[in-house]
Amino acid sequence: MFYLFLGFYFTGCGVTKRSLPPSAGEERAEPSSPERPVAASVREIRSVNDITNQLFGAHEEWEGTPYVLGGNGINGIDCSALTQVVFRDFFGKDLPRHTRDQLQAGSGIRRNFIRPGDLIFFRTARNVLHVGIAMEDGDFLHASTSAGVMISNLAERYWASRYLGARRIL
């Protein structure tokens, strides 16, 4: 158990190299809202409202999914897999699988200029990174180790003190 804890502590959310199994055979839960048209999920996103609406749809579909390090499905997911799946399924964009690689994607932006759809990164421990997707008013969608997929806010003391940076992909 101690070695499992150390492995988690030093690898962080989605940092260790794992291959992503094919998504064709992956079991998915039915979304609680009506099925969104494929054209809408992969179309060119043109406005902040479109991005925000897609992110609320992602939250509704994934809310409460437990955090599982290395997980990438509805039965358990880690933070970098969540961002990868949301960008693929809701925006038609490919992201690297691991948090450290996602930290190199897109272009860097200042905290004051974060907008919906931007990746937000945190350093939660010495060698542990965490990633979420900006929504509106400081909210961000992420896979929390304590509560699974949820929405948190950058102004919360925990997240504000661990903020590392943001990247624009969309």
C-alpha positions, 0 to 999 in steps of 0.5 A: 500500500505504501508503494502504491501511495508513493507511485501515485505521489510521484507520478501525478494525474496522468503523468505516467506513460500508459497507452490509451486502449481503443475507444471502440470497445469502451463502455460508455454510460448514456448521457442524461440529456438527449444525444447531441448531433455528431455535427455539433460535437465536432464542428468548428467552435466559433463563440465563447457561448458555444464552448461554454454550452459544450462544457456544460454538456460534458459536465452533465455527461461525466459528472460524478465519474470517479477519479482513477489514475490511468482511467479513461472511461465512464467507470473511472478517469483521471484529469488528463484523460478527461481533458483529452476525451472532452476535447476529442468528443465535444470539440473535435480536437486531439490532445496528448494523453498526459498532463505534462504533454498537454502543458506544452500544447497550444499557446500560453496565456496569462491568468487574466485572459483565461476564457472558456475552453482553455486548459488550466494547470496546477501543481498539487504537490512537488512532482504532481500536476493537475489539469482542468478546462476553464468554463466561465466566471473562474469555474473549471471542469476537472477530475478531482481525486476526492470527488471525481468529475466536477466543477471547481473555481479558481478563486477557491483557496486550494486551487488559487494557491496551486495555479501553474498556468493556462494554455489555449487550444481552441 
